[in-house]
Amino acid sequence: MHGALAAVTTAGLVTGLLAITGGTAAAAPVQLDQKYTCKFPIINNEPIEIHISSDMPATMKAGETVPEYDIKAVTKVSARAAQGLGVMGAVTLEGKATADVVVTLPGGEGTLPIKVVNSVAKANIPNPAAAFEVNATGKSPGGLLTWAKAGTAKFDVKGLKLHNMIARDASGAPVQLPPFGDEFDAACTLDAGQATLLHTMEIQAGDTDPGPDPDPTTGKQNVNTKVTPKQGGGQLTMAQAGDTVALSPVEEGAGGSSTGDLQKVTVKDSRNGATGWSLTGKVTDFTGSAGTIGADKLGWTPSCQTAAGSASTCVPGTQGPVGTVGATLASAPDAAQTGGEFTVGAGLALDVPATAAAGDYAAVLTLTLT
């Protein structure tokens, strides 16, 4: 059985960039142009260009809280990406993007790393294939950050990741992009030498900014703290040891069980929360020049191992058929504290009927982690 084969997608739908600022000062246009290289299925590394713009004030005061602001981004998509999507039958593309933004706090207070998620608007893919532009909009998170001291604040866009991207066919149905299924992710690397500074803001002394003590017997201090993200954390991810499974042959006319092992899947949960996860799978019919073997003929016996130190415990799914509707391969329940690393596998068995003609048969088994 051929496993989840790599699928093509576009190299240009990027946004989710932060504009955290505000105050009583008048806002002025700010902008940033960046180039990234994103790793996409099949076409692998592909360059993208993005233009980010927003309206942000040049000054605020200590003690003021930053409101939300509108953000716009225009991304240049290559003709090669459009061609790859067209080959897969896709006519539109949409999804989400997360930007890594570093805020340099005024007054030598250090930096604040922030992950910002924005939506990528549905875009039509040109046919014949040609380069095109994709528009995206979003809002910065407001009401969370209050300037504690006077000084200079800076906003740098340091990284980007595409996720929950969906390519749709002419009927509006998601195009299957194995090994991701209905949705896919793409990590992006900022090209060397690219500017990262989106905006510099001067924070002026305000009513809550500590000044000279008016009385030598009294004093006041602003007390601030932050919980920094766990290194490399905050995500639920999966990785496959391979993308192809070869089942054992069965003699024509005899029928029987064609067996093999699912490529190992490693699930990592570093969200540091109370939510569990579920890994499900569904399979297409086995087809070939000789005929078809139904998807309901494939069964599995799931297995799951939990790494030492994990907060969650992995639970294997139930032995039985996979089919086109799908079945659970493994899961971890909700709990007061969840997370960890898990190794998931399964023994596979295809019940080949005695009437099956000699030939090669192939199917796609799609795994989805939620």
Buried (B, 14 or more C-beta within 10 A) or exposed (E): BBBBBBBBBBBBBBBBBBBBBBBEBEBEEBEBEBBBBBBBBEBEEBBBBBBBBBBBBBBBBBBBEBBBBEBBBBBBBBEBBBBBBBEBBBBBBBBBBBBBBBBBBBBEBEEBEBBBBBBBEBBEBBEEBEEBEBBBEBBBBBEEBBBBBBBEBBBBBEBBBBBBBBBBBEEEEEBBBBBBBBBBBBBBEBEEEEEBEBBBBBBBBBEBBBEEEEEEEEEEEBEEEEEEEEEEEEBBEBEBEEBEBEBEEBEBEEBBBBEBBBBBBBBBBBBBBEBBBBBBBBBBBBEBEEBEBBBBBBBBBBBBBBEEEBBBBBBBBEEEBBBEEBBBBBBBEEBEEBBBBBBBBBBBBBBBEEEBEEEEBBBBBBBBBE
